[in-house]
Amino acid sequence: MKRLSKDGYTRSYRFIQDTGRELEQALCCHHFTQPCPERILAALKSYQNADGGFGNALESDFRLPNSSPLATSIGLRLLQHFDSQLHPIDMIKASVRYLEHAFGK
């Protein structure tokens, strides 16, 4: 099995920290340096719209500012790792309300 060299890791990490969006920077830090769930949640919150859905280019290939079921599913996928904390529970509930409304429930 091939492994990433220490130099390759350092360059990759630095590239994400220098050029990535706040969310990617926080996720990288969380997984490879030190846990920082509050930083991830704060970054993720900036993608959640007033209607509870996610948009604002949460998925960088899907650049719509408005909420969409696709972007909301991505937000929920990220939130599932933090569902034991009070703040994400509110974000999750708002997302579910958005999805219920979007699908006509």
N, CA, C and O atoms as a printed pandas DataFrame, in Angstrom:
     atom_number atom_name residue_name chain_id  residue_number  x_coord  y_coord  z_coord
0              1         N          MET        A               1    0.846   -1.175    0.000
1              2        CA          MET        A               1    0.000    0.000    0.000
2              3         C          MET        A               1    0.891    1.238    0.000
3              4         O          MET        A               1    1.846    1.336    0.771
4              5         N          LYS        A               2    0.558    2.181   -0.881
5              6        CA          LYS        A               2    1.305    3.440   -0.921
6              7         C          LYS        A               2    0.809    4.345    0.187
7              8         O          LYS        A               2   -0.372    4.353    0.532
8              9         N          ARG        A               3    1.736    5.103    0.732
9             10        CA          ARG        A               3    1.401    6.049    1.803
10            11         C          ARG        A               3    1.868    7.439    1.410
11            12         O          ARG        A               3    2.844    7.603    0.677
12            13         N          LEU        A               4    1.164    8.419    1.904
13            14        CA          LEU        A               4    1.528    9.809    1.667
14            15         C          LEU        A               4    2.759   10.137    2.502
15            16         O          LEU        A               4    2.805    9.839    3.695
16            17         N          SER        A               5    3.742   10.743    1.880
17            18        CA          SER        A               5    4.963   11.108    2.614
18            19         C          SER        A               5    4.655   12.236    3.599
19            20         O          SER        A               5    3.650   12.933    3.466
20            21         N          LYS        A               6    5.516   12.400    4.568
21            22        CA          LYS        A               6    5.341   13.487    5.531
22            23         C          LYS        A               6    5.341   14.833    4.813
23            24         O          LYS        A               6    4.545   15.711    5.145
24            25         N          ASP        A               7    6.221   15.001    3.841
25            26        CA          ASP        A               7    6.262   16.251    3.080
26            27         C          ASP        A               7    4.974   16.434    2.278
27            28         O          ASP        A               7    4.433   17.538    2.215
28            29         N          GLY        A               8    4.489   15.367    1.674
29            30        CA          GLY        A               8    3.239   15.444    0.920
30            31         C          GLY        A               8    2.069   15.820    1.815
31            32         O          GLY        A               8    1.221   16.632    1.445
32            33         N          TYR        A               9    2.034   15.210    3.014
33            34        CA          TYR        A               9    0.992   15.546    3.990
34            35         C          TYR        A               9    1.084   17.021    4.381
35            36         O          TYR        A               9    0.076   17.727    4.390
36            37         N          THR        A              10    2.276   17.478    4.700
37            38        CA          THR        A              10    2.472   18.867    5.134
38            39         C          THR        A              10    2.055   19.839    4.040
39            40         O          THR        A              10    1.381   20.831    4.316
40            41         N          ARG        A              11    2.451   19.563    2.803
41            42        CA          ARG        A              11    2.078   20.441    1.694
42            43         C          ARG        A              11    0.572   20.418    1.448
43            44         O          ARG        A              11   -0.029   21.458    1.181
44            45         N          SER        A              12   -0.034   19.244    1.536
45            46        CA          SER        A              12   -1.486   19.133    1.333
46            47         C          SER        A              12   -2.245   19.878    2.418
47            48         O          SER        A              12   -3.179   20.627    2.131
48            49         N          TYR        A              13   -1.840   19.672    3.662
49            50        CA          TYR        A              13   -2.494   20.330    4.791
50            51         C          TYR        A              13   -2.380   21.853    4.653
51            52         O          TYR        A              13   -3.361   22.575    4.834
52            53         N          ARG        A              14   -1.185   22.325    4.335
53            54        CA          ARG        A              14   -0.949   23.761    4.190
54            55         C          ARG        A              14   -1.781   24.335    3.045
55            56         O          ARG        A              14   -2.315   25.438    3.161
56            57         N          PHE        A              15   -1.893   23.592    1.938
57            58        CA          PHE        A              15   -2.684   24.052    0.801
58            59         C          PHE        A              15   -4.143   24.249    1.212
59            60         O          PHE        A              15   -4.746   25.268    0.874
60            61         N          ILE        A              16   -4.709   23.298    1.928
61            62        CA          ILE        A              16   -6.097   23.424    2.380
62            63         C          ILE        A              16   -6.245   24.608    3.322
63            64         O          ILE        A              16   -7.212   25.362    3.218
64            65         N          GLN        A              17   -5.307   24.779    4.231
65            66        CA          GLN        A              17   -5.387   25.886    5.183
66            67         C          GLN        A              17   -5.195   27.241    4.496
67            68         O          GLN        A              17   -5.739   28.246    4.953
68            69         N          ASP        A              18   -4.435   27.275    3.417
69            70        CA          ASP        A              18   -4.186   28.538    2.714
70            71         C          ASP        A              18   -5.271   28.887    1.696
71            72         O          ASP        A              18   -5.561   30.065    1.487
72            73         N          THR        A              19   -5.872   27.883    1.065
73            74        CA          THR        A              19   -6.769   28.164   -0.051
74            75         C          THR        A              19   -8.189   27.640    0.131
75            76         O          THR        A              19   -9.088   28.047   -0.605
76            77         N          GLY        A              20   -8.409   26.761    1.079
77            78        CA          GLY        A              20   -9.731   26.178    1.263
78            79         C          GLY        A              20  -10.706   27.145    1.910
79            80         O          GLY        A              20  -10.316   28.136    2.527
80            81         N          ARG        A              21  -11.988   26.829    1.751
81            82        CA          ARG        A              21  -13.010   27.609    2.449
82            83         C          ARG        A              21  -12.928   27.278    3.938
83            84         O          ARG        A              21  -12.302   26.294    4.332
84            85         N          GLU        A              22  -13.558   28.098    4.747
85            86        CA          GLU        A              22  -13.507   27.905    6.200
86            87         C          GLU        A              22  -13.972   26.498    6.589
87            88         O          GLU        A              22  -13.395   25.885    7.487
88            89         N          LEU        A              23  -14.994   25.993    5.931
89            90        CA          LEU        A              23  -15.495   24.663    6.259
90            91         C          LEU        A              23  -14.444   23.590    5.997
91            92         O          LEU        A              23  -14.223   22.729    6.849
92            93         N          GLU        A              24  -13.798   23.625    4.847
93            94        CA          GLU        A              24  -12.762   22.636    4.545
94            95         C          GLU        A              24  -11.563   22.784    5.485
95            96         O          GLU        A              24  -10.967   21.792    5.906
96            97         N          GLN        A              25  -11.221   24.025    5.806
97            98        CA          GLN        A              25  -10.123   24.244    6.751
98            99         C          GLN        A              25  -10.454   23.626    8.105
99           100         O          GLN        A              25   -9.618   22.954    8.710
100          101         N          ALA        A              26  -11.677   23.857    8.575
101          102        CA          ALA        A              26  -12.094   23.325    9.878
102          103         C          ALA        A              26  -12.152   21.803    9.863
103          104         O          ALA        A              26  -11.721   21.160   10.820
104          105         N          LEU        A              27  -12.679   21.219    8.788
105          106        CA          LEU        A              27  -12.743   19.760    8.697
106          107         C          LEU        A              27  -11.344   19.150    8.674
107          108         O          LEU        A              27  -11.098   18.131    9.320
108          109         N          CYS        A              28  -10.439   19.765    7.939
109          110        CA          CYS        A              28   -9.066   19.278    7.865
110          111         C          CYS        A              28   -8.400   19.351    9.236
111          112         O          CYS        A              28   -7.769   18.391    9.680
112          113         N          CYS        A              29   -8.543   20.478    9.893
113          114        CA          CYS        A              29   -7.989   20.646   11.233
114          115         C          CYS        A              29   -8.578   19.612   12.188
115          116         O          CYS        A              29   -7.851   18.987   12.960
116          117         N          HIS        A              30   -9.888   19.435   12.132
117          118        CA          HIS        A              30  -10.599   18.511   13.025
118          119         C          HIS        A              30  -10.094   17.075   12.863
119          120         O          HIS        A              30   -9.886   16.370   13.851
120          121         N          HIS        A              31   -9.902   16.653   11.630
121          122        CA          HIS        A              31   -9.534   15.263   11.372
122          123         C          HIS        A              31   -8.037   14.992   11.482
123          124         O          HIS        A              31   -7.635   13.857   11.741
124          125         N          PHE        A              32   -7.206   16.016   11.289
125          126        CA          PHE        A              32   -5.774   15.755   11.223
126          127         C          PHE        A              32   -4.936   16.473   12.274
127          128         O          PHE        A              32   -3.766   16.134   12.448
128          129         N          THR        A              33   -5.493   17.449   12.977
129          130        CA          THR        A              33   -4.705   18.192   13.957
130          131         C          THR        A              33   -5.305   18.056   15.345
131          132         O          THR        A              33   -4.727   17.416   16.224
132          133         N          GLN        A              34   -6.467   18.662   15.533
133          134        CA          GLN        A              34   -7.147   18.573   16.828
134          135         C          GLN        A              34   -8.642   18.735   16.613
135          136         O          GLN        A              34   -9.061   19.497   15.742
136          137         N          PRO        A              35   -9.447   18.033   17.388
137          138        CA          PRO        A              35  -10.905   18.174   17.239
138          139         C          PRO        A              35  -11.345   19.624   17.454
139          140         O          PRO        A              35  -10.913   20.285   18.398
140          141         N          CYS        A              36  -12.198   20.095   16.571
141          142        CA          CYS        A              36  -12.713   21.463   16.679
142          143         C          CYS        A              36  -14.154   21.508   16.166
143          144         O          CYS        A              36  -14.446   22.204   15.194
144          145         N          PRO        A              37  -15.059   20.760   16.823
145          146        CA          PRO        A              37  -16.437   20.702   16.333
146          147         C          PRO        A              37  -17.127   22.060   16.295
147          148         O          PRO        A              37  -17.919   22.312   15.387
148          149         N          GLU        A              38  -16.855   22.927   17.237
149          150        CA          GLU        A              38  -17.510   24.242   17.239
150          151         C          GLU        A              38  -17.112   25.059   16.013
151          152         O          GLU        A              38  -17.930   25.799   15.466
152          153         N          ARG        A              39  -15.889   24.929   15.592
153          154        CA          ARG        A              39  -15.428   25.645   14.393
154          155         C          ARG        A              39  -16.139   25.105   13.153
155          156         O          ARG        A              39  -16.530   25.876   12.277
156          157         N          ILE        A              40  -16.304   23.799   13.078
157          158        CA          ILE        A              40  -17.014   23.190   11.954
158          159         C          ILE        A              40  -18.466   23.655   11.942
159          160         O          ILE        A              40  -18.993   24.044   10.900
160          161         N          LEU        A              41  -19.103   23.613   13.101
161          162        CA          LEU        A              41  -20.512   24.011   13.183
162          163         C          LEU        A              41  -20.707   25.477   12.812
163          164         O          LEU        A              41  -21.675   25.825   12.136
164          165         N          ALA        A              42  -19.801   26.326   13.247
165          166        CA          ALA        A              42  -19.897   27.751   12.899
166          167         C          ALA        A              42  -19.756   27.942   11.393
167          168         O          ALA        A              42  -20.484   28.729   10.788
168          169         N          ALA        A              43  -18.822   27.223   10.799
169          170        CA          ALA        A              43  -18.637   27.324    9.347
170          171         C          ALA        A              43  -19.862   26.779    8.618
171          172         O          ALA        A              43  -20.318   27.376    7.642
172          173         N          LEU        A              44  -20.388   25.666    9.078
173          174        CA          LEU        A              44  -21.550   25.055    8.447
174          175         C          LEU        A              44  -22.787   25.935    8.571
175          176         O          LEU        A              44  -23.607   25.990    7.654
176          177         N          LYS        A              45  -22.921   26.613    9.684
177          178        CA          LYS        A              45  -24.067   27.500    9.906
178          179         C          LYS        A              45  -24.152   28.589    8.834
179          180         O          LYS        A              45  -25.245   29.034    8.486
180          181         N          SER        A              46  -23.024   29.007    8.322
181          182        CA          SER        A              46  -23.034   30.065    7.308
182          183         C          SER        A              46  -23.646   29.594    5.986
183          184         O          SER        A              46  -23.958   30.420    5.128
184          185         N          TYR        A              47  -23.820   28.306    5.809
185          186        CA          TYR        A              47  -24.439   27.767    4.600
186          187         C          TYR        A              47  -25.935   27.506    4.776
187          188         O          TYR        A              47  -26.634   27.218    3.805
188          189         N          GLN        A              48  -26.422   27.605    6.009
189          190        CA          GLN        A              48  -27.836   27.335    6.268
190          191         C          GLN        A              48  -28.641   28.617    6.088
191          192         O          GLN        A              48  -28.299   29.661    6.643
192          193         N          ASN        A              49  -29.704   28.527    5.315
193          194        CA          ASN        A              49  -30.561   29.681    5.035
194          195         C          ASN        A              49  -31.645   29.809    6.100
195          196         O          ASN        A              49  -31.840   28.908    6.916
196          197         N          ALA        A              50  -32.341   30.930    6.081
197          198        CA          ALA        A              50  -33.393   31.213    7.057
198          199         C          ALA        A              50  -34.522   30.190    7.007
199          200         O          ALA        A              50  -35.206   29.978    8.008
200          201         N          ASP        A              51  -34.726   29.556    5.857
201          202        CA          ASP        A              51  -35.781   28.548    5.751
202          203         C          ASP        A              51  -35.381   27.196    6.336
203          204         O          ASP        A              51  -36.185   26.264    6.341
204          205         N          GLY        A              52  -34.152   27.081    6.827
205          206        CA          GLY        A              52  -33.663   25.858    7.451
206          207         C          GLY        A              52  -32.870   24.969    6.522
207          208         O          GLY        A              52  -32.125   24.099    6.971
208          209         N          GLY        A              53  -33.029   25.187    5.211
209          210        CA          GLY        A              53  -32.281   24.388    4.251
210          211         C          GLY        A              53  -30.880   24.933    4.050
211          212         O          GLY        A              53  -30.552   26.040    4.477
212          213         N          PHE        A              54  -30.080   24.142    3.400
213          214        CA          PHE        A              54  -28.708   24.555    3.104
214          215         C          PHE        A              54  -28.592   24.945    1.637
215          216         O          PHE        A              54  -29.258   24.379    0.770
216          217         N          GLY        A              55  -27.750   25.903    1.386
217          218        CA          GLY        A              55  -27.458   26.389    0.037
218          219         C          GLY        A              55  -26.134   27.116    0.087
219          220         O          GLY        A              55  -25.196   26.657    0.739
220          221         N          ASN        A              56  -26.048   28.231   -0.586
221          222        CA          ASN        A              56  -24.862   29.101   -0.532
222          223         C          ASN        A              56  -23.579   28.377   -0.913
223          224         O          ASN        A              56  -22.515   28.610   -0.339
224          225         N          ALA        A              57  -23.708   27.487   -1.906
225          226        CA          ALA        A              57  -22.558   26.735   -2.429
226          227         C          ALA        A              57  -21.918   25.837   -1.381
227          228         O          ALA        A              57  -20.696   25.690   -1.357
228          229         N          LEU        A              58  -22.730   25.235   -0.514
229          230        CA          LEU        A              58  -22.178   24.270    0.443
230          231         C          LEU        A              58  -21.402   23.198   -0.304
231          232         O          LEU        A              58  -20.273   22.871    0.060
232          233         N          GLU        A              59  -22.005   22.660   -1.336
233          234        CA          GLU        A              59  -21.289   21.759   -2.237
234          235         C          GLU        A              59  -20.667   22.649   -3.300
235          236         O          GLU        A              59  -21.386   23.310   -4.049
236          237         N          SER        A              60  -19.361   22.675   -3.377
237          238        CA          SER        A              60  -18.691   23.657   -4.236
238          239         C          SER        A              60  -18.995   23.483   -5.722
239          240         O          SER        A              60  -18.785   24.418   -6.495
240          241         N          ASP        A              61  -19.480   22.324   -6.142
241          242        CA          ASP        A              61  -19.880   22.135   -7.534
242          243         C          ASP        A              61  -21.341   22.509   -7.772
243          244         O          ASP        A              61  -21.815   22.470   -8.908
244          245         N          PHE        A              62  -22.044   22.864   -6.726
245          246        CA          PHE        A              62  -23.472   23.172   -6.785
246          247         C          PHE        A              62  -23.638   24.534   -6.129
247          248         O          PHE        A              62  -23.837   24.609   -4.916
248          249         N          ARG        A              63  -23.563   25.608   -6.900
249          250        CA          ARG        A              63  -23.319   26.951   -6.396
250          251         C          ARG        A              63  -24.554   27.789   -6.094
251          252         O          ARG        A              63  -24.425   28.997   -5.892
252          253         N          LEU        A              64  -25.746   27.199   -6.055
253          254        CA          LEU        A              64  -26.956   27.985   -5.814
254          255         C          LEU        A              64  -26.972   28.592   -4.418
255          256         O          LEU        A              64  -26.594   27.926   -3.454
256          257         N          PRO        A              65  -27.407   29.855   -4.291
257          258        CA          PRO        A              65  -27.530   30.450   -2.955
258          259         C          PRO        A              65  -28.767   29.953   -2.215
259          260         O          PRO        A              65  -28.769   29.885   -0.985
260          261         N          ASN        A              66  -29.819   29.606   -2.953
261          262        CA          ASN        A              66  -31.055   29.159   -2.314
262          263         C          ASN        A              66  -30.909   27.749   -1.761
263          264         O          ASN        A              66  -30.056   26.976   -2.197
264          265         N          SER        A              67  -31.751   27.436   -0.800
265          266        CA          SER        A              67  -31.770   26.092   -0.236
266          267         C          SER        A              67  -32.203   25.087   -1.290
267          268         O          SER        A              67  -32.997   25.397   -2.178
268          269         N          SER        A              68  -31.674   23.892   -1.177
269          270        CA          SER        A              68  -32.081   22.800   -2.055
270          271         C          SER        A              68  -32.015   21.506   -1.257
271          272         O          SER        A              68  -31.239   21.401   -0.307
272          273         N          PRO        A              69  -32.819   20.525   -1.632
273          274        CA          PRO        A              69  -32.729   19.228   -0.960
274          275         C          PRO        A              69  -31.333   18.605   -1.069
275          276         O          PRO        A              69  -30.867   17.964   -0.127
276          277         N          LEU        A              70  -30.671   18.790   -2.201
277          278        CA          LEU        A              70  -29.329   18.226   -2.361
278          279         C          LEU        A              70  -28.342   18.845   -1.375
279          280         O          LEU        A              70  -27.639   18.129   -0.663
280          281         N          ALA        A              71  -28.292   20.172   -1.336
281          282        CA          ALA        A              71  -27.373   20.843   -0.411
282          283         C          ALA        A              71  -27.746   20.536    1.034
283          284         O          ALA        A              71  -26.868   20.392    1.885
284          285         N          THR        A              72  -29.043   20.435    1.314
285          286        CA          THR        A              72  -29.484   20.130    2.675
286          287         C          THR        A              72  -29.065   18.727    3.073
287          288         O          THR        A              72  -28.703   18.497    4.227
288          289         N          SER        A              73  -29.108   17.789    2.146
289          290        CA          SER        A              73  -28.657   16.427    2.471
290          291         C          SER        A              73  -27.166   16.409    2.785
291          292         O          SER        A              73  -26.718   15.635    3.631
292          293         N          ILE        A              74  -26.404   17.250    2.115
293          294        CA          ILE        A              74  -24.969   17.348    2.395
294          295         C          ILE        A              74  -24.749   17.962    3.770
295          296         O          ILE        A              74  -23.908   17.490    4.535
296          297         N          GLY        A              75  -25.501   19.011    4.088
297          298        CA          GLY        A              75  -25.407   19.614    5.416
298          299         C          GLY        A              75  -25.757   18.621    6.508
299          300         O          GLY        A              75  -25.073   18.550    7.529
300          301         N          LEU        A              76  -26.819   17.853    6.300
301          302        CA          LEU        A              76  -27.216   16.852    7.306
302          303         C          LEU        A              76  -26.171   15.747    7.441
303          304         O          LEU        A              76  -25.926   15.250    8.541
304          305         N          ARG        A              77  -25.572   15.374    6.347
305          306        CA          ARG        A              77  -24.517   14.356    6.410
306          307         C          ARG        A              77  -23.359   14.835    7.287
307          308         O          ARG        A              77  -22.798   14.055    8.056
308          309         N          LEU        A              78  -23.004   16.111    7.173
309          310        CA          LEU        A              78  -21.943   16.657    8.022
310          311         C          LEU        A              78  -22.408   16.793    9.470
311          312         O          LEU        A              78  -21.646   16.533   10.401
312          313         N          LEU        A              79  -23.651   17.197    9.652
313          314        CA          LEU        A              79  -24.193   17.396   11.006
314          315         C          LEU        A              79  -24.351   16.091   11.784
315          316         O          LEU        A              79  -24.336   16.104   13.015
316          317         N          GLN        A              80  -24.501   14.977   11.090
317          318        CA          GLN        A              80  -24.720   13.716   11.792
318          319         C          GLN        A              80  -23.583   13.360   12.751
319          320         O          GLN        A              80  -23.784   12.608   13.705
320          321         N          HIS        A              81  -22.416   13.890   12.500
321          322        CA          HIS        A              81  -21.270   13.611   13.357
322          323         C          HIS        A              81  -21.288   14.425   14.646
323          324         O          HIS        A              81  -20.503   14.159   15.556
324          325         N          PHE        A              82  -22.164   15.402   14.731
325          326        CA          PHE        A              82  -22.191   16.307   15.871
326          327         C          PHE        A              82  -23.564   16.377   16.516
327          328         O          PHE        A              82  -23.863   17.350   17.208
328          329         N          ASP        A              83  -24.409   15.370   16.308
329          330        CA          ASP        A              83  -25.799   15.460   16.737
330          331         C          ASP        A              83  -26.005   15.357   18.240
331          332         O          ASP        A              83  -27.138   15.499   18.702
332          333         N          SER        A              84  -24.977   15.121   19.007
333          334        CA          SER        A              84  -25.151   15.036   20.461
334          335         C          SER        A              84  -25.037   16.403   21.140
335          336         O          SER        A              84  -25.209   16.509   22.354
336          337         N          GLN        A              85  -24.754   17.421   20.380
337          338        CA          GLN        A              85  -24.617   18.759   20.939
338          339         C          GLN        A              85  -25.875   19.561   20.639
339          340         O          GLN        A              85  -26.496   19.363   19.595
340          341         N          LEU        A              86  -26.254   20.447   21.522
341          342        CA          LEU        A              86  -27.508   21.182   21.414
342          343         C          LEU        A              86  -27.588   22.029   20.146
343          344         O          LEU        A              86  -28.613   22.010   19.465
344          345         N          HIS        A              87  -26.548   22.760   19.818
345          346        CA          HIS        A              87  -26.573   23.646   18.652
346          347         C          HIS        A              87  -26.875   22.884   17.360
347          348         O          HIS        A              87  -27.733   23.326   16.596
348          349         N          PRO        A              88  -26.214   21.769   17.086
349          350        CA          PRO        A              88  -26.523   21.065   15.846
350          351         C          PRO        A              88  -27.930   20.484   15.825
351          352         O          PRO        A              88  -28.516   20.334   14.752
352          353         N          ILE        A              89  -28.473   20.160   16.969
353          354        CA          ILE        A              89  -29.836   19.630   17.004
354          355         C          ILE        A              89  -30.799   20.665   16.420
355          356         O          ILE        A              89  -31.701   20.312   15.661
356          357         N          ASP        A              90  -30.617   21.918   16.763
357          358        CA          ASP        A              90  -31.462   22.979   16.209
358          359         C          ASP        A              90  -31.264   23.093   14.698
359          360         O          ASP        A              90  -32.227   23.301   13.959
360          361         N          MET        A              91  -30.041   22.960   14.245
361          362        CA          MET        A              91  -29.764   23.015   12.813
362          363         C          MET        A              91  -30.412   21.828   12.101
363          364         O          MET        A              91  -30.955   21.978   11.006
364          365         N          ILE        A              92  -30.355   20.667   12.714
365          366        CA          ILE        A              92  -30.947   19.464   12.129
366          367         C          ILE        A              92  -32.467   19.597   12.074
367          368         O          ILE        A              92  -33.078   19.274   11.055
368          369         N          LYS        A              93  -33.076   20.064   13.146
369          370        CA          LYS        A              93  -34.532   20.247   13.160
370          371         C          LYS        A              93  -34.969   21.226   12.079
371          372         O          LYS        A              93  -35.960   20.984   11.390
372          373         N          ALA        A              94  -34.247   22.320   11.926
373          374        CA          ALA        A              94  -34.588   23.308   10.894
374          375         C          ALA        A              94  -34.458   22.689    9.499
375          376         O          ALA        A              94  -35.264   22.973    8.613
376          377         N          SER        A              95  -33.455   21.854    9.309
377          378        CA          SER        A              95  -33.266   21.196    8.015
378          379         C          SER        A              95  -34.407   20.236    7.708
379          380         O          SER        A              95  -34.890   20.172    6.578
380          381         N          VAL        A              96  -34.831   19.496    8.715
381          382        CA          VAL        A              96  -35.936   18.557    8.518
382          383         C          VAL        A              96  -37.219   19.318    8.180
383          384         O          VAL        A              96  -37.977   18.898    7.306
384          385         N          ARG        A              97  -37.463   20.433    8.868
385          386        CA          ARG        A              97  -38.645   21.247    8.542
386          387         C          ARG        A              97  -38.575   21.735    7.090
387          388         O          ARG        A              97  -39.577   21.718    6.374
388          389         N          TYR        A              98  -37.396   22.166    6.669
389          390        CA          TYR        A              98  -37.228   22.598    5.284
390          391         C          TYR        A              98  -37.575   21.450    4.336
391          392         O          TYR        A              98  -38.318   21.645    3.374
392          393         N          LEU        A              99  -37.043   20.260    4.600
393          394        CA          LEU        A              99  -37.282   19.120    3.710
394          395         C          LEU        A              99  -38.765   18.740    3.704
395          396         O          LEU        A              99  -39.315   18.418    2.651
396          397         N          GLU        A             100  -39.402   18.773    4.848
397          398        CA          GLU        A             100  -40.833   18.484    4.898
398          399         C          GLU        A             100  -41.609   19.473    4.029
399          400         O          GLU        A             100  -42.508   19.088    3.282
400          401         N          HIS        A             101  -41.252   20.738    4.137
401          402        CA          HIS        A             101  -41.919   21.765    3.323
402          403         C          HIS        A             101  -41.596   21.568    1.838
403          404         O          HIS        A             101  -42.481   21.679    0.990
404          405         N          ALA        A             102  -40.350   21.280    1.529
405          406        CA          ALA        A             102  -39.935   21.129    0.134
406          407         C          ALA        A             102  -40.630   19.943   -0.542
407          408         O          ALA        A             102  -40.904   19.967   -1.741
408          409         N          PHE        A             103  -40.906   18.911    0.251
409          410        CA          PHE        A             103  -41.547   17.732   -0.313
410          411         C          PHE        A             103  -43.044   17.676   -0.032
411          412         O          PHE        A             103  -43.682   16.642   -0.231
412          413         N          GLY        A             104  -43.606   18.806    0.437
413          414        CA          GLY        A             104  -45.037   18.949    0.549
414          415         C          GLY        A             104  -45.704   18.250    1.695
415          416         O          GLY        A             104  -46.886   17.923    1.596
416          417         N          LYS        A             105  -45.004   18.002    2.782
417          418        CA          LYS        A             105  -45.631   17.370    3.949
418          419         C          LYS        A             105  -46.323   18.379    4.797
419          420         O          LYS        A             105  -46.906   18.027    5.822
